[in-house]
Amino acid sequence: MEEPTGLDGADGAGALSSLIARAARAGKGAPPVERWNPPFCGDLDMEIRSDGSWWYLGTPIGRMPLVQLFSSVLRKDEDGKTYLVTPAEKVGIRVADAHFLAVELAVTGEGESQLLTFRTNVGDVVEAGREHALRFVEDEETGGMKPYLHVRGRLEALVTRAMTYELLALGEEVTMDGRAVWAVRSGGEIFPVMAMDRLETLS
């Protein structure tokens, strides 16, 4: 059996055009990418950078409708890799950090009734809660906090730095498993940020 080949260069441009056409057909409505099992057809020289921008062959993809189209057929598999998936093929791409950015936050309700609704840079609207959890990771380089929102499948959105401060300000001290933690509520769920003793150390 031949090994999958990459899709870079001139051949890659043609393959990309074909993929766009297939993705456009697959992208009508909510594509059931988790149920598709097409053959792996190699890797594209395509990357989602940490600032949420999409790049192909070292050039930014500036057309938002095209980015939104590709984002609709994204899938992260158990192998930890991210693919563009259509019923006919699966091609690998690189992701520097998260698949999306959470760029807007709307807060409704208070206390246990509080609901946080996020909009991503590609237009997804996601309510944090049981089906869409928030998780918080301490950045080893900066010591800052990086919140991630589950969007769908294994795909997540990184909350922008500016909005992270707004999100953390919505938190409160609660007790979880007998330990005081700073946490954020949404959709009836409590999402721990960090232990209070750790927060006090950073303050």
C-alpha positions in Angstrom: 0.0 0.0 0.0 1.3 3.4 -0.9 1.9 5.9 1.9 -0.3 9.0 1.9 1.4 11.9 0.2 1.3 15.6 1.1 -0.9 18.1 -0.7 1.6 21.0 -1.0 2.7 22.9 -4.1 0.9 23.0 -7.4 -0.8 19.7 -6.9 -1.8 20.9 -3.5 -3.5 23.9 -5.0 -5.7 21.7 -7.2 -6.4 19.4 -4.3 -7.3 22.4 -2.1 -9.8 23.6 -4.8 -11.3 20.2 -4.9 -11.5 20.1 -1.1 -13.2 23.5 -1.1 -15.9 22.2 -3.5 -16.5 19.1 -1.5 -16.5 21.0 1.8 -19.1 23.5 0.4 -21.4 20.6 -0.4 -20.8 18.9 3.0 -21.1 22.2 4.8 -24.8 22.8 4.2 -26.4 22.7 7.6 -24.4 21.1 10.4 -22.0 18.6 8.8 -21.9 15.3 10.7 -18.1 15.1 10.5 -17.9 12.8 13.6 -19.8 10.1 11.7 -17.7 10.3 8.5 -14.8 7.8 8.0 -13.1 8.7 4.7 -9.6 7.7 3.8 -6.6 9.8 4.9 -5.3 11.7 1.9 -2.2 13.3 3.3 -1.4 16.7 5.0 -2.1 20.2 3.7 0.4 22.9 4.4 -2.4 24.7 6.3 -2.2 26.0 9.9 -4.4 27.7 12.4 -2.1 30.0 14.3 -2.4 31.0 17.9 -4.1 34.3 17.0 -6.9 32.4 15.2 -5.7 33.2 11.7 -5.7 30.6 9.0 -2.7 30.1 6.7 -2.1 28.1 3.6 1.3 27.7 2.0 2.6 30.4 4.3 0.0 32.9 3.2 -2.9 34.1 5.3 -6.4 33.1 4.2 -8.1 36.5 4.2 -11.6 35.5 3.0 -13.7 34.9 6.1 -16.4 32.8 4.2 -13.6 30.4 3.2 -12.3 30.2 6.8 -15.8 29.6 8.0 -16.3 26.9 5.4 -13.1 25.1 6.5 -14.0 25.5 10.1 -17.3 23.7 9.5 -15.5 20.5 8.5 -12.8 20.5 11.2 -12.4 17.4 13.3 -9.9 16.5 16.0 -9.4 12.7 16.3 -8.3 10.5 19.1 -4.7 10.7 17.8 -4.6 14.3 18.8 -4.4 15.6 15.3 -6.8 17.9 13.5 -8.2 17.2 10.1 -10.5 18.7 7.4 -13.0 16.0 6.8 -15.5 15.5 4.0 -17.4 12.3 3.1 -14.7 11.6 0.4 -11.4 12.5 2.2 -9.6 13.5 5.4 -6.5 15.7 5.3 -4.3 16.9 8.2 -3.7 20.5 9.1 -1.6 22.0 12.0 -3.1 23.9 15.0 -0.7 26.0 17.1 -3.1 26.3 20.1 -6.9 26.2 19.9 -9.1 25.7 16.8 -11.0 28.9 17.4 -10.9 32.1 19.4 -13.8 33.2 21.7 -14.0 36.9 20.9 -17.3 38.1 22.5 -19.1 37.3 25.7 -22.6 38.0 26.8 -23.7 37.5 30.4 -27.3 37.0 31.5 -28.7 36.2 34.9 -26.9 36.1 38.2 -25.6 33.6 40.7 -26.8 30.0 40.0 -28.8 31.3 37.0 -25.9 33.0 35.3 -25.3 32.0 31.7 -22.2 32.9 29.7 -22.7 32.9 25.9 -19.6 33.2 23.7 -19.2 34.0 20.0 -16.1 32.6 18.2 -14.1 34.2 15.5 -15.8 32.0 12.9 -19.3 32.8 14.1 -20.2 29.9 16.4 -22.4 30.9 19.3 -21.8 28.7 22.3 -23.4 28.7 25.8 -21.1 27.5 28.5 -22.6 24.7 30.5 -22.9 20.9 30.8 -22.5 20.4 27.1 -19.9 23.1 26.6 -17.4 23.2 29.5 -14.9 25.8 30.3 -11.5 24.7 31.4 -8.6 26.9 32.7 -4.9 26.3 32.1 -2.1 28.2 33.6 0.3 29.4 31.0 3.8 28.2 32.1 5.5 31.0 30.1 3.6 34.0 31.4 2.0 32.6 34.5 -1.3 33.9 33.2 -4.6 32.0 32.9 -5.8 30.6 29.5 -9.5 29.7 29.4 -10.7 27.2 26.8 -14.4 26.6 25.8 -15.5 23.3 24.3 -17.3 24.1 21.0 -18.0 20.7 19.5 -16.4 17.3 19.2 -12.9 17.7 20.5 -12.7 21.3 19.2 -12.1 24.2 21.6 -12.0 28.0 21.5 -9.4 29.9 23.4 -10.8 33.0 25.2 -8.9 36.1 24.1 -6.7 37.7 26.7 -8.8 40.9 27.0 -12.0 38.8 27.5 -10.2 36.6 30.0 -10.0 39.4 32.5 -13.8 40.0 32.1 -14.4 36.3 32.5 -12.3 36.0 35.7 -14.0 39.0 37.2 -17.3 37.0 37.0 -15.8 34.4 39.3 -16.5 33.7 43.0 -14.9 31.7 45.8 -16.6 28.3 46.2 -15.7 25.1 48.0 -15.1 22.0 45.8 -14.0 18.7 47.2 -13.3 20.4 50.5 -11.0 23.0 49.0 -11.5 26.7 48.4 -11.3 27.6 44.7 -12.0 30.5 42.5 -14.7 29.4 40.0 -17.0 30.7 37.3 -20.7 29.7 37.0 -22.6 29.2 33.8 -25.6 27.1 32.7 -26.0 25.6 36.2 -22.4 24.3 36.2 -19.4 25.5 38.2 -16.0 25.6 36.4 -13.0 25.8 38.7 -10.3 28.3 37.8 -7.7 27.7 40.4 -7.2 27.0 44.1 -7.6 30.1 46.3 -4.2 29.6 47.9 -2.6 29.6 44.4 -4.6 32.7 43.4 -3.4 34.5 46.5 0.2 33.5 45.6 -0.2 35.1 42.2 -1.9 38.2 43.5 
